[in-house]
Amino acid sequence: MTEDNSIVRLRQPNEIDDPLTALLRSGARQLLEQAIEAEVAAFLAAGKDLKLADGRDRLVRHGHGPERVIQTGIGPVEVQRVKVRDRDPGPAAERIRFSSALLPRWARRTTSLDALLPILYLRGVSAGDFQEALSVLLGKDAPNLSPAVISRLKESWAEDYARWQRRDLSARRYVYVWADGVYLQARMEPTAECMLVMIGATPEGKKELIGFQVGVRESAQSWRELLIDLKARGLTIAPELAVADGALGFWKALDEVFPGTRHQRCWFHKSSNVLNKVAKSLQPAVKQDLREIWMAPDLKAAERALDTFEKKYGAKYSGAVECLTKDRDALLAFYSFPAEHWDHVRTTNPIESVFATVRHRTIRTKGALSQDTAKLMVFKLISAASRTWRRLQGENQLPKIIQGVKFRDGIEVSVPTSQSAA
């Protein structure tokens, strides 16, 4: 009879036994190791001609670093970093070092998880609850994702934001831009922060974050500083159309910096302003009448619907009618652009939809964000969200706008000027 002193590990009550996830992690580890080995082989091959005085190779493999755990979307994966030694005894500053692009020297998490943390925070998960929220996905205690990570990551987020603010825009062009000022009430601050946001549509139909900075309310000076900064970094070609609410500060600054850009007032904001000037019992009917205007199939139909609105409500609700008709031309500017783009340019929804989550977070926590944290968190949220922003429909029409093609009621009515001359 033989004694078996081996220890049998028992599954804990709160532990999830998932063979599929374990298999995926094992496969991920093997693939990562193979990829790093390929990186090292390519690095050594590139330095094969480097020799010491005695003819030996200068760069050689030097074992592995200690095993470490990398947090990924499928949980923790254990890896080891391959080490390369430079045998040249020269100054340390001149020695050749190997750095893996897949596994940076101090990496402890994938970049996707770094993007996940601000999203969790802004969606209502407190920093102290991160480990509990992520334990099912990433394993017990979710190492490398403790509450203290947020404070450390803020430094890298600040560096990302500063680098993004300095980026070169000389190769960029935007056909449409959306602008809005979003207010967030930070804790222990007497006034709400105004975050000035600009999103642009490229000639390929992709939406990008152009400008983002904290301003003094929505003043013309704050918008002017943002627009001048964009222009100074290379954005010299004026957008064809700007979409924003009725904040006079933006429009004044836009006419000074990009005087050739047309104005399109946001129907979402305008409808809200008009509804606030009529009785609550009447608001559903007024809302439907407003919809008849901005959903009209052509400009003449929209103007008829607007005239009908003025006659119907002018006597009793003159303030609501004046609020609507004073921006008549700017509200109907979208009819001079392709019909495929109307859903995109009638409102500032590209900005509103992103900040709905941010507002929910600040209301839920009663403004439990400092001004600096709020700015960085929102910047990271927008950066993460921008990867899934819906592209413009009919992107093939955007080059035509740039070439000078005219549109009436959403339909092309002329060829580019250069082609006409030919």
VEXFITOR-71399 format. One record per residue (C-alpha): residue number from 1; residue in three letters; x, z, y. Coordinates in Angstrom, 3 decimals. Layout:
BEGIN
seq NUM	type ALA	xx X	zz Z	yy Y
...
END
This chain:
BEGIN
seq 1	type MET	xx 0.000	zz 0.000	yy 0.000
seq 2	type THR	xx 1.435	zz -1.009	yy 3.370
seq 3	type GLU	xx 0.691	zz 0.547	yy 6.699
seq 4	type ASP	xx -0.447	zz -1.672	yy 9.561
seq 5	type ASN	xx 0.377	zz 0.002	yy 12.876
seq 6	type SER	xx -0.646	zz -2.969	yy 15.044
seq 7	type ILE	xx -2.942	zz -2.248	yy 17.955
seq 8	type VAL	xx -6.280	zz -4.041	yy 18.039
seq 9	type ARG	xx -7.567	zz -4.638	yy 21.565
seq 10	type LEU	xx -11.276	zz -3.911	yy 21.943
seq 11	type ARG	xx -13.432	zz -5.807	yy 24.417
seq 12	type GLN	xx -14.631	zz -3.601	yy 27.269
seq 13	type PRO	xx -18.376	zz -3.338	yy 28.020
seq 14	type ASN	xx -18.065	zz -5.082	yy 31.400
seq 15	type GLU	xx -15.626	zz -7.725	yy 30.187
seq 16	type ILE	xx -16.842	zz -11.285	yy 29.694
seq 17	type ASP	xx -15.549	zz -13.012	yy 26.569
seq 18	type ASP	xx -15.438	zz -16.703	yy 27.461
seq 19	type PRO	xx -13.307	zz -18.793	yy 25.072
seq 20	type LEU	xx -13.929	zz -21.962	yy 27.098
seq 21	type THR	xx -12.527	zz -20.448	yy 30.301
seq 22	type ALA	xx -9.557	zz -19.063	yy 28.365
seq 23	type LEU	xx -8.913	zz -22.524	yy 26.955
seq 24	type LEU	xx -9.120	zz -24.106	yy 30.404
seq 25	type ARG	xx -6.651	zz -21.572	yy 31.817
seq 26	type SER	xx -4.253	zz -22.187	yy 28.925
seq 27	type GLY	xx -4.486	zz -25.926	yy 29.477
seq 28	type ALA	xx -4.015	zz -25.501	yy 33.223
seq 29	type ARG	xx -0.869	zz -23.466	yy 32.612
seq 30	type GLN	xx 0.597	zz -26.096	yy 30.313
seq 31	type LEU	xx -0.188	zz -28.918	yy 32.728
seq 32	type LEU	xx 1.319	zz -26.993	yy 35.632
seq 33	type GLU	xx 4.476	zz -26.238	yy 33.684
seq 34	type GLN	xx 4.824	zz -29.891	yy 32.693
seq 35	type ALA	xx 4.306	zz -31.039	yy 36.275
seq 36	type ILE	xx 6.926	zz -28.605	yy 37.602
seq 37	type GLU	xx 9.370	zz -29.709	yy 34.898
seq 38	type ALA	xx 8.827	zz -33.302	yy 36.034
seq 39	type GLU	xx 9.480	zz -32.261	yy 39.643
seq 40	type VAL	xx 12.764	zz -30.590	yy 38.647
seq 41	type ALA	xx 13.835	zz -33.600	yy 36.578
seq 42	type ALA	xx 13.169	zz -35.942	yy 39.522
seq 43	type PHE	xx 15.031	zz -33.594	yy 41.900
seq 44	type LEU	xx 18.098	zz -33.403	yy 39.619
seq 45	type ALA	xx 18.042	zz -37.169	yy 39.046
seq 46	type ALA	xx 18.062	zz -37.764	yy 42.814
seq 47	type GLY	xx 21.131	zz -35.506	yy 43.134
seq 48	type LYS	xx 22.965	zz -36.867	yy 40.091
seq 49	type ASP	xx 25.660	zz -38.462	yy 42.231
seq 50	type LEU	xx 26.551	zz -35.119	yy 43.834
seq 51	type LYS	xx 29.676	zz -33.838	yy 42.090
seq 52	type LEU	xx 32.091	zz -30.933	yy 42.448
seq 53	type ALA	xx 35.817	zz -31.473	yy 42.888
seq 54	type ASP	xx 36.360	zz -31.156	yy 39.128
seq 55	type GLY	xx 33.690	zz -33.780	yy 38.354
seq 56	type ARG	xx 30.922	zz -31.455	yy 37.231
seq 57	type ASP	xx 27.348	zz -31.840	yy 38.474
seq 58	type ARG	xx 26.725	zz -29.923	yy 41.661
seq 59	type LEU	xx 23.015	zz -29.303	yy 40.928
seq 60	type VAL	xx 22.031	zz -27.759	yy 37.598
seq 61	type ARG	xx 19.086	zz -25.920	yy 36.088
seq 62	type HIS	xx 19.345	zz -22.154	yy 36.373
seq 63	type GLY	xx 16.617	zz -20.721	yy 34.174
seq 64	type HIS	xx 13.266	zz -19.490	yy 35.433
seq 65	type GLY	xx 12.037	zz -17.014	yy 37.988
seq 66	type PRO	xx 9.889	zz -14.035	yy 36.975
seq 67	type GLU	xx 6.396	zz -14.802	yy 35.738
seq 68	type ARG	xx 3.684	zz -14.499	yy 38.376
seq 69	type VAL	xx -0.070	zz -14.887	yy 38.515
seq 70	type ILE	xx -1.657	zz -17.633	yy 40.616
seq 71	type GLN	xx -5.320	zz -17.212	yy 41.470
seq 72	type THR	xx -7.206	zz -20.466	yy 40.939
seq 73	type GLY	xx -10.820	zz -21.566	yy 40.866
seq 74	type ILE	xx -10.903	zz -20.933	yy 37.096
seq 75	type GLY	xx -9.277	zz -17.532	yy 37.334
seq 76	type PRO	xx -5.684	zz -16.259	yy 37.080
seq 77	type VAL	xx -3.036	zz -18.559	yy 35.634
seq 78	type GLU	xx 0.403	zz -17.201	yy 34.690
seq 79	type VAL	xx 3.315	zz -19.460	yy 35.655
seq 80	type GLN	xx 7.082	zz -19.349	yy 36.019
seq 81	type ARG	xx 9.076	zz -21.122	yy 38.701
seq 82	type VAL	xx 11.977	zz -23.267	yy 37.523
seq 83	type LYS	xx 15.215	zz -22.418	yy 39.343
seq 84	type VAL	xx 17.910	zz -24.897	yy 40.370
seq 85	type ARG	xx 21.428	zz -23.793	yy 41.262
seq 86	type ASP	xx 23.731	zz -25.438	yy 43.780
seq 87	type ARG	xx 27.249	zz -24.747	yy 42.416
seq 88	type ASP	xx 28.979	zz -25.728	yy 45.642
seq 89	type PRO	xx 30.566	zz -22.501	yy 46.996
seq 90	type GLY	xx 30.086	zz -23.636	yy 50.609
seq 91	type PRO	xx 28.069	zz -21.777	yy 53.313
seq 92	type ALA	xx 24.674	zz -20.544	yy 52.139
seq 93	type ALA	xx 22.905	zz -22.363	yy 54.991
seq 94	type GLU	xx 24.199	zz -25.718	yy 53.698
seq 95	type ARG	xx 23.282	zz -25.234	yy 50.042
seq 96	type ILE	xx 20.688	zz -27.536	yy 48.537
seq 97	type ARG	xx 17.548	zz -25.735	yy 47.394
seq 98	type PHE	xx 14.732	zz -26.893	yy 45.169
seq 99	type SER	xx 11.184	zz -26.218	yy 46.394
seq 100	type SER	xx 8.204	zz -27.207	yy 44.267
seq 101	type ALA	xx 5.413	zz -28.975	yy 46.124
seq 102	type LEU	xx 2.961	zz -27.794	yy 43.457
seq 103	type LEU	xx 4.126	zz -24.196	yy 43.374
seq 104	type PRO	xx 5.577	zz -23.021	yy 46.708
seq 105	type ARG	xx 7.992	zz -20.125	yy 46.546
seq 106	type TRP	xx 5.623	zz -17.373	yy 47.697
seq 107	type ALA	xx 2.269	zz -18.859	yy 46.631
seq 108	type ARG	xx -0.194	zz -16.442	yy 45.053
seq 109	type ARG	xx -3.435	zz -18.398	yy 45.482
seq 110	type THR	xx -4.514	zz -22.004	yy 45.567
seq 111	type THR	xx -5.367	zz -23.303	yy 49.031
seq 112	type SER	xx -9.009	zz -23.741	yy 47.959
seq 113	type LEU	xx -9.302	zz -19.970	yy 47.553
seq 114	type ASP	xx -7.762	zz -19.376	yy 50.971
seq 115	type ALA	xx -10.541	zz -21.601	yy 52.366
seq 116	type LEU	xx -13.116	zz -19.685	yy 50.316
seq 117	type LEU	xx -12.405	zz -16.294	yy 51.880
seq 118	type PRO	xx -13.609	zz -17.028	yy 55.432
seq 119	type ILE	xx -16.661	zz -18.797	yy 53.996
seq 120	type LEU	xx -17.561	zz -15.715	yy 51.921
seq 121	type TYR	xx -17.050	zz -13.496	yy 54.948
seq 122	type LEU	xx -19.175	zz -15.634	yy 57.233
seq 123	type ARG	xx -21.901	zz -15.891	yy 54.601
seq 124	type GLY	xx -22.338	zz -12.130	yy 54.599
seq 125	type VAL	xx -19.838	zz -10.810	yy 52.045
seq 126	type SER	xx -17.821	zz -7.991	yy 53.608
seq 127	type ALA	xx -14.077	zz -7.848	yy 53.073
seq 128	type GLY	xx -14.468	zz -4.711	yy 50.968
seq 129	type ASP	xx -16.800	zz -6.570	yy 48.596
seq 130	type PHE	xx -14.516	zz -9.532	yy 47.908
seq 131	type GLN	xx -13.189	zz -8.204	yy 44.620
seq 132	type GLU	xx -16.641	zz -7.411	yy 43.279
seq 133	type ALA	xx -17.980	zz -10.810	yy 44.316
seq 134	type LEU	xx -15.065	zz -12.702	yy 42.791
seq 135	type SER	xx -14.434	zz -10.595	yy 39.689
seq 136	type VAL	xx -16.730	zz -12.662	yy 37.481
seq 137	type LEU	xx -14.983	zz -15.903	yy 38.426
seq 138	type LEU	xx -11.398	zz -14.732	yy 38.807
seq 139	type GLY	xx -11.178	zz -11.833	yy 36.392
seq 140	type LYS	xx -11.233	zz -8.072	yy 36.719
seq 141	type ASP	xx -9.990	zz -6.693	yy 40.042
seq 142	type ALA	xx -9.221	zz -10.224	yy 41.321
seq 143	type PRO	xx -5.532	zz -9.557	yy 42.030
seq 144	type ASN	xx -4.052	zz -11.096	yy 45.188
seq 145	type LEU	xx -7.524	zz -11.073	yy 46.806
seq 146	type SER	xx -7.771	zz -7.507	yy 48.033
seq 147	type PRO	xx -9.516	zz -6.646	yy 51.343
seq 148	type ALA	xx -6.114	zz -6.417	yy 53.025
seq 149	type VAL	xx -5.642	zz -10.151	yy 52.413
seq 150	type ILE	xx -7.932	zz -11.014	yy 55.342
seq 151	type SER	xx -5.672	zz -9.289	yy 57.852
seq 152	type ARG	xx -2.608	zz -11.050	yy 56.417
seq 153	type LEU	xx -4.305	zz -14.417	yy 56.256
seq 154	type LYS	xx -5.360	zz -14.157	yy 59.903
seq 155	type GLU	xx -1.746	zz -14.750	yy 60.886
seq 156	type SER	xx -1.555	zz -17.979	yy 58.909
seq 157	type TRP	xx -4.973	zz -19.034	yy 60.235
seq 158	type ALA	xx -3.721	zz -18.474	yy 63.780
seq 159	type GLU	xx -0.715	zz -20.686	yy 63.030
seq 160	type ASP	xx -2.999	zz -23.373	yy 61.567
seq 161	type TYR	xx -5.213	zz -23.235	yy 64.650
seq 162	type ALA	xx -2.255	zz -23.451	yy 67.056
seq 163	type ARG	xx -0.790	zz -26.385	yy 65.119
seq 164	type TRP	xx -4.178	zz -28.144	yy 65.085
seq 165	type GLN	xx -4.509	zz -27.651	yy 68.854
seq 166	type ARG	xx -1.192	zz -29.434	yy 69.378
seq 167	type ARG	xx -1.843	zz -32.432	yy 67.087
seq 168	type ASP	xx -1.254	zz -35.960	yy 68.376
seq 169	type LEU	xx -4.433	zz -37.968	yy 69.052
seq 170	type SER	xx -2.867	zz -41.222	yy 70.232
seq 171	type ALA	xx -3.859	zz -43.011	yy 67.019
seq 172	type ARG	xx -7.429	zz -41.724	yy 67.044
seq 173	type ARG	xx -10.603	zz -43.268	yy 68.460
seq 174	type TYR	xx -14.156	zz -41.966	yy 68.363
seq 175	type VAL	xx -17.244	zz -44.104	yy 68.839
seq 176	type TYR	xx -19.647	zz -41.169	yy 69.185
seq 177	type VAL	xx -19.030	zz -37.536	yy 70.108
seq 178	type TRP	xx -21.267	zz -34.498	yy 69.802
seq 179	type ALA	xx -20.668	zz -31.501	yy 72.060
seq 180	type ASP	xx -22.196	zz -28.053	yy 72.207
seq 181	type GLY	xx -21.421	zz -24.518	yy 73.319
seq 182	type VAL	xx -22.109	zz -21.898	yy 70.649
seq 183	type TYR	xx -22.437	zz -18.226	yy 71.569
seq 184	type LEU	xx -21.306	zz -15.427	yy 69.254
seq 185	type GLN	xx -21.639	zz -11.762	yy 70.196
seq 186	type ALA	xx -18.483	zz -9.932	yy 69.150
seq 187	type ARG	xx -18.451	zz -6.178	yy 68.677
seq 188	type MET	xx -17.794	zz -3.948	yy 71.694
seq 189	type GLU	xx -17.757	zz -6.957	yy 74.001
seq 190	type PRO	xx -20.102	zz -6.986	yy 77.028
seq 191	type THR	xx -20.806	zz -10.729	yy 76.812
seq 192	type ALA	xx -21.103	zz -13.286	yy 74.045
seq 193	type GLU	xx -18.230	zz -15.646	yy 73.378
seq 194	type CYS	xx -18.901	zz -19.303	yy 74.148
seq 195	type MET	xx -17.170	zz -21.564	yy 71.665
seq 196	type LEU	xx -16.925	zz -25.133	yy 72.938
seq 197	type VAL	xx -17.154	zz -27.560	yy 70.030
seq 198	type MET	xx -16.718	zz -31.334	yy 69.887
seq 199	type ILE	xx -17.173	zz -33.509	yy 66.804
seq 200	type GLY	xx -16.427	zz -37.230	yy 66.778
seq 201	type ALA	xx -17.315	zz -40.238	yy 64.628
seq 202	type THR	xx -14.412	zz -42.555	yy 63.772
seq 203	type PRO	xx -14.775	zz -46.360	yy 63.506
seq 204	type GLU	xx -14.939	zz -45.821	yy 59.729
seq 205	type GLY	xx -18.015	zz -43.596	yy 60.052
seq 206	type LYS	xx -16.266	zz -40.311	yy 59.282
seq 207	type LYS	xx -17.064	zz -37.205	yy 61.316
seq 208	type GLU	xx -14.125	zz -35.098	yy 62.487
seq 209	type LEU	xx -13.656	zz -31.934	yy 64.506
seq 210	type ILE	xx -12.039	zz -33.037	yy 67.775
seq 211	type GLY	xx -12.060	zz -29.995	yy 70.019
seq 212	type PHE	xx -12.650	zz -26.280	yy 69.526
seq 213	type GLN	xx -11.798	zz -23.548	yy 71.983
seq 214	type VAL	xx -13.258	zz -20.484	yy 73.674
seq 215	type GLY	xx -14.583	zz -21.109	yy 77.169
seq 216	type VAL	xx -16.191	zz -19.271	yy 80.074
seq 217	type ARG	xx -19.819	zz -19.916	yy 79.218
seq 218	type GLU	xx -20.505	zz -23.673	yy 79.329
seq 219	type SER	xx -18.968	zz -24.207	yy 82.748
seq 220	type ALA	xx -17.758	zz -27.564	yy 83.950
seq 221	type GLN	xx -14.266	zz -26.104	yy 84.324
seq 222	type SER	xx -14.086	zz -25.027	yy 80.658
seq 223	type TRP	xx -15.332	zz -28.395	yy 79.395
seq 224	type ARG	xx -12.995	zz -30.179	yy 81.802
seq 225	type GLU	xx -10.009	zz -28.259	yy 80.425
seq 226	type LEU	xx -10.976	zz -29.210	yy 76.868
seq 227	type LEU	xx -11.500	zz -32.904	yy 77.683
seq 228	type ILE	xx -8.320	zz -33.174	yy 79.758
seq 229	type ASP	xx -6.335	zz -31.568	yy 76.951
seq 230	type LEU	xx -7.720	zz -34.113	yy 74.461
seq 231	type LYS	xx -6.858	zz -36.949	yy 76.814
seq 232	type ALA	xx -3.349	zz -35.607	yy 77.441
seq 233	type ARG	xx -2.674	zz -35.603	yy 73.690
seq 234	type GLY	xx -3.517	zz -39.279	yy 73.363
seq 235	type LEU	xx -7.314	zz -39.652	yy 73.284
seq 236	type THR	xx -7.379	zz -42.172	yy 76.110
seq 237	type ILE	xx -10.204	zz -44.490	yy 74.948
seq 238	type ALA	xx -13.591	zz -43.203	yy 76.071
seq 239	type PRO	xx -16.293	zz -42.706	yy 73.397
seq 240	type GLU	xx -19.222	zz -45.091	yy 73.617
seq 241	type LEU	xx -21.865	zz -42.325	yy 73.503
seq 242	type ALA	xx -21.860	zz -38.549	yy 73.923
seq 243	type VAL	xx -24.626	zz -36.371	yy 72.491
seq 244	type ALA	xx -25.218	zz -32.906	yy 73.955
seq 245	type ASP	xx -27.885	zz -30.590	yy 75.319
seq 246	type GLY	xx -28.802	zz -30.169	yy 78.976
seq 247	type ALA	xx -25.776	zz -28.056	yy 79.937
seq 248	type LEU	xx -24.753	zz -29.598	yy 83.254
seq 249	type GLY	xx -21.162	zz -28.393	yy 82.873
seq 250	type PHE	xx -20.409	zz -30.773	yy 80.020
seq 251	type TRP	xx -21.968	zz -33.836	yy 81.627
seq 252	type LYS	xx -20.169	zz -33.218	yy 84.906
seq 253	type ALA	xx -16.824	zz -32.833	yy 83.146
seq 254	type LEU	xx -17.483	zz -35.891	yy 80.944
seq 255	type ASP	xx -18.185	zz -38.136	yy 83.967
seq 256	type GLU	xx -14.904	zz -37.020	yy 85.514
seq 257	type VAL	xx -12.696	zz -37.497	yy 82.439
seq 258	type PHE	xx -14.517	zz -40.302	yy 80.558
seq 259	type PRO	xx -16.770	zz -41.940	yy 83.175
seq 260	type GLY	xx -17.642	zz -44.911	yy 80.950
seq 261	type THR	xx -19.312	zz -42.856	yy 78.202
seq 262	type ARG	xx -23.109	zz -43.057	yy 78.008
seq 263	type HIS	xx -25.279	zz -39.937	yy 77.826
seq 264	type GLN	xx -27.688	zz -39.045	yy 75.020
seq 265	type ARG	xx -29.600	zz -35.786	yy 75.407
seq 266	type CYS	xx -30.273	zz -33.843	yy 72.242
seq 267	type TRP	xx -33.946	zz -34.036	yy 71.212
seq 268	type PHE	xx -33.676	zz -30.772	yy 69.285
seq 269	type HIS	xx -32.734	zz -28.809	yy 72.409
seq 270	type LYS	xx -35.099	zz -30.748	yy 74.661
seq 271	type SER	xx -38.082	zz -30.181	yy 72.349
seq 272	type SER	xx -37.325	zz -26.465	yy 72.270
seq 273	type ASN	xx -37.155	zz -26.322	yy 76.082
seq 274	type VAL	xx -40.449	zz -28.187	yy 76.469
seq 275	type LEU	xx -42.248	zz -26.039	yy 73.881
seq 276	type ASN	xx -41.186	zz -22.888	yy 75.731
seq 277	type LYS	xx -43.197	zz -24.082	yy 78.735
seq 278	type VAL	xx -46.555	zz -24.439	yy 76.975
seq 279	type ALA	xx -48.949	zz -21.959	yy 75.381
seq 280	type LYS	xx -48.078	zz -20.951	yy 71.798
seq 281	type SER	xx -51.452	zz -22.114	yy 70.536
seq 282	type LEU	xx -50.669	zz -25.591	yy 71.838
seq 283	type GLN	xx -47.097	zz -25.834	yy 70.580
seq 284	type PRO	xx -47.852	zz -27.526	yy 67.197
seq 285	type ALA	xx -49.718	zz -30.351	yy 68.946
seq 286	type VAL	xx -47.025	zz -30.696	yy 71.624
seq 287	type LYS	xx -44.343	zz -30.788	yy 68.974
seq 288	type GLN	xx -46.119	zz -33.648	yy 67.197
seq 289	type ASP	xx -46.530	zz -35.553	yy 70.466
seq 290	type LEU	xx -42.820	zz -35.165	yy 71.177
seq 291	type ARG	xx -42.084	zz -36.462	yy 67.710
seq 292	type GLU	xx -44.144	zz -39.569	yy 68.472
seq 293	type ILE	xx -41.706	zz -40.305	yy 71.314
seq 294	type TRP	xx -38.330	zz -39.944	yy 69.631
seq 295	type MET	xx -39.539	zz -41.420	yy 66.345
seq 296	type ALA	xx -41.011	zz -44.525	yy 68.004
seq 297	type PRO	xx -39.760	zz -47.778	yy 66.438
seq 298	type ASP	xx -38.612	zz -49.308	yy 69.735
seq 299	type LEU	xx -38.000	zz -48.467	yy 73.382
seq 300	type LYS	xx -41.342	zz -49.787	yy 74.694
seq 301	type ALA	xx -43.277	zz -47.739	yy 72.146
seq 302	type ALA	xx -41.261	zz -44.651	yy 73.090
seq 303	type GLU	xx -41.954	zz -45.198	yy 76.798
seq 304	type ARG	xx -45.679	zz -45.611	yy 76.111
seq 305	type ALA	xx -45.682	zz -42.370	yy 74.096
seq 306	type LEU	xx -43.838	zz -40.626	yy 76.921
seq 307	type ASP	xx -46.341	zz -41.886	yy 79.505
seq 308	type THR	xx -49.174	zz -40.677	yy 77.283
seq 309	type PHE	xx -47.533	zz -37.264	yy 77.034
seq 310	type GLU	xx -47.248	zz -37.077	yy 80.831
seq 311	type LYS	xx -50.928	zz -37.918	yy 81.334
seq 312	type LYS	xx -52.074	zz -35.537	yy 78.609
seq 313	type TYR	xx -50.178	zz -32.435	yy 79.737
seq 314	type GLY	xx -49.248	zz -33.146	yy 83.369
seq 315	type ALA	xx -52.212	zz -31.399	yy 84.982
seq 316	type LYS	xx -51.936	zz -28.077	yy 83.159
seq 317	type TYR	xx -48.296	zz -27.975	yy 82.084
seq 318	type SER	xx -46.410	zz -29.769	yy 84.841
seq 319	type GLY	xx -43.264	zz -27.749	yy 84.120
seq 320	type ALA	xx -43.120	zz -29.011	yy 80.545
seq 321	type VAL	xx -43.673	zz -32.610	yy 81.665
seq 322	type GLU	xx -41.016	zz -32.372	yy 84.375
seq 323	type CYS	xx -38.555	zz -30.861	yy 81.869
seq 324	type LEU	xx -39.077	zz -33.896	yy 79.647
seq 325	type THR	xx -39.270	zz -36.762	yy 82.146
seq 326	type LYS	xx -36.274	zz -35.777	yy 84.311
seq 327	type ASP	xx -33.954	zz -36.829	yy 81.463
seq 328	type ARG	xx -35.978	zz -39.887	yy 80.487
seq 329	type ASP	xx -33.093	zz -42.375	yy 80.397
seq 330	type ALA	xx -30.662	zz -40.032	yy 78.632
seq 331	type LEU	xx -33.252	zz -39.132	yy 75.993
seq 332	type LEU	xx -33.879	zz -42.784	yy 75.134
seq 333	type ALA	xx -30.281	zz -44.069	yy 75.265
seq 334	type PHE	xx -30.038	zz -44.225	yy 71.470
seq 335	type TYR	xx -32.277	zz -47.344	yy 71.428
seq 336	type SER	xx -29.250	zz -49.307	yy 72.693
seq 337	type PHE	xx -27.315	zz -48.498	yy 69.517
seq 338	type PRO	xx -27.725	zz -49.542	yy 65.866
seq 339	type ALA	xx -30.890	zz -48.241	yy 64.199
seq 340	type GLU	xx -28.807	zz -47.002	yy 61.252
seq 341	type HIS	xx -27.217	zz -44.445	yy 63.591
seq 342	type TRP	xx -30.364	zz -43.060	yy 65.235
seq 343	type ASP	xx -30.697	zz -40.136	yy 62.848
seq 344	type HIS	xx -27.147	zz -39.099	yy 63.752
seq 345	type VAL	xx -27.147	zz -39.523	yy 67.535
seq 346	type ARG	xx -30.585	zz -38.213	yy 68.540
seq 347	type THR	xx -29.523	zz -34.569	yy 68.123
seq 348	type THR	xx -26.469	zz -32.310	yy 67.981
seq 349	type ASN	xx -27.329	zz -31.363	yy 64.381
seq 350	type PRO	xx -23.751	zz -32.060	yy 63.177
seq 351	type ILE	xx -22.798	zz -28.949	yy 65.159
seq 352	type GLU	xx -26.004	zz -26.943	yy 64.811
seq 353	type SER	xx -26.031	zz -27.119	yy 61.008
seq 354	type VAL	xx -22.466	zz -25.792	yy 60.781
seq 355	type PHE	xx -23.065	zz -22.882	yy 63.139
seq 356	type ALA	xx -26.348	zz -21.812	yy 61.565
seq 357	type THR	xx -24.273	zz -20.006	yy 58.930
seq 358	type VAL	xx -22.043	zz -18.417	yy 61.552
seq 359	type ARG	xx -24.997	zz -17.130	yy 63.558
seq 360	type HIS	xx -26.553	zz -15.720	yy 60.385
seq 361	type ARG	xx -23.353	zz -13.810	yy 59.670
seq 362	type THR	xx -23.018	zz -12.313	yy 63.151
seq 363	type ILE	xx -26.706	zz -11.315	yy 63.241
seq 364	type ARG	xx -26.527	zz -9.749	yy 59.795
seq 365	type THR	xx -23.461	zz -7.677	yy 60.667
seq 366	type LYS	xx -24.664	zz -7.029	yy 64.229
seq 367	type GLY	xx -21.672	zz -8.784	yy 65.691
seq 368	type ALA	xx -19.046	zz -7.095	yy 63.526
seq 369	type LEU	xx -16.391	zz -9.652	yy 64.436
seq 370	type SER	xx -13.741	zz -9.279	yy 67.118
seq 371	type GLN	xx -13.355	zz -12.227	yy 69.472
seq 372	type ASP	xx -10.068	zz -13.324	yy 67.927
seq 373	type THR	xx -11.330	zz -12.952	yy 64.355
seq 374	type ALA	xx -14.549	zz -14.807	yy 65.165
seq 375	type LYS	xx -12.611	zz -17.747	yy 66.617
seq 376	type LEU	xx -10.281	zz -18.023	yy 63.629
seq 377	type MET	xx -13.041	zz -17.491	yy 61.052
seq 378	type VAL	xx -15.236	zz -20.136	yy 62.637
seq 379	type PHE	xx -12.321	zz -22.561	yy 62.861
seq 380	type LYS	xx -11.582	zz -22.115	yy 59.144
seq 381	type LEU	xx -15.272	zz -22.476	yy 58.289
seq 382	type ILE	xx -15.545	zz -25.745	yy 60.216
seq 383	type SER	xx -12.306	zz -27.024	yy 58.688
seq 384	type ALA	xx -13.642	zz -26.333	yy 55.187
seq 385	type ALA	xx -17.094	zz -27.746	yy 55.967
seq 386	type SER	xx -15.686	zz -30.925	yy 57.503
seq 387	type ARG	xx -14.631	zz -32.167	yy 54.064
seq 388	type THR	xx -18.280	zz -32.547	yy 53.068
seq 389	type TRP	xx -19.759	zz -33.787	yy 56.345
seq 390	type ARG	xx -22.141	zz -36.682	yy 55.855
seq 391	type ARG	xx -20.706	zz -40.012	yy 56.924
seq 392	type LEU	xx -22.627	zz -42.219	yy 59.328
seq 393	type GLN	xx -25.001	zz -44.687	yy 57.747
seq 394	type GLY	xx -24.306	zz -48.314	yy 58.587
seq 395	type GLU	xx -20.605	zz -47.779	yy 59.229
seq 396	type ASN	xx -20.222	zz -51.570	yy 59.296
seq 397	type GLN	xx -21.958	zz -51.518	yy 62.701
seq 398	type LEU	xx -19.334	zz -49.300	yy 64.325
seq 399	type PRO	xx -16.681	zz -52.020	yy 64.757
seq 400	type LYS	xx -19.327	zz -54.177	yy 66.429
seq 401	type ILE	xx -19.954	zz -51.470	yy 69.026
seq 402	type ILE	xx -16.215	zz -51.311	yy 69.721
seq 403	type GLN	xx -16.086	zz -55.122	yy 70.111
seq 404	type GLY	xx -18.852	zz -55.027	yy 72.720
seq 405	type VAL	xx -21.807	zz -56.246	yy 70.684
seq 406	type LYS	xx -25.096	zz -55.360	yy 72.393
seq 407	type PHE	xx -28.033	zz -53.782	yy 70.585
seq 408	type ARG	xx -31.667	zz -53.646	yy 71.650
seq 409	type ASP	xx -34.106	zz -51.395	yy 69.805
seq 410	type GLY	xx -31.427	zz -50.903	yy 67.170
seq 411	type ILE	xx -31.009	zz -54.629	yy 66.457
seq 412	type GLU	xx -27.952	zz -56.734	yy 67.288
seq 413	type VAL	xx -28.764	zz -59.187	yy 70.113
seq 414	type SER	xx -25.379	zz -60.680	yy 71.070
seq 415	type VAL	xx -21.979	zz -61.545	yy 69.654
seq 416	type PRO	xx -18.740	zz -59.981	yy 70.959
seq 417	type THR	xx -17.532	zz -61.254	yy 74.337
seq 418	type SER	xx -14.309	zz -62.649	yy 72.843
seq 419	type GLN	xx -16.249	zz -64.723	yy 70.309
seq 420	type SER	xx -18.667	zz -66.001	yy 72.968
seq 421	type ALA	xx -15.766	zz -67.260	yy 75.099
seq 422	type ALA	xx -14.293	zz -69.076	yy 72.129
END
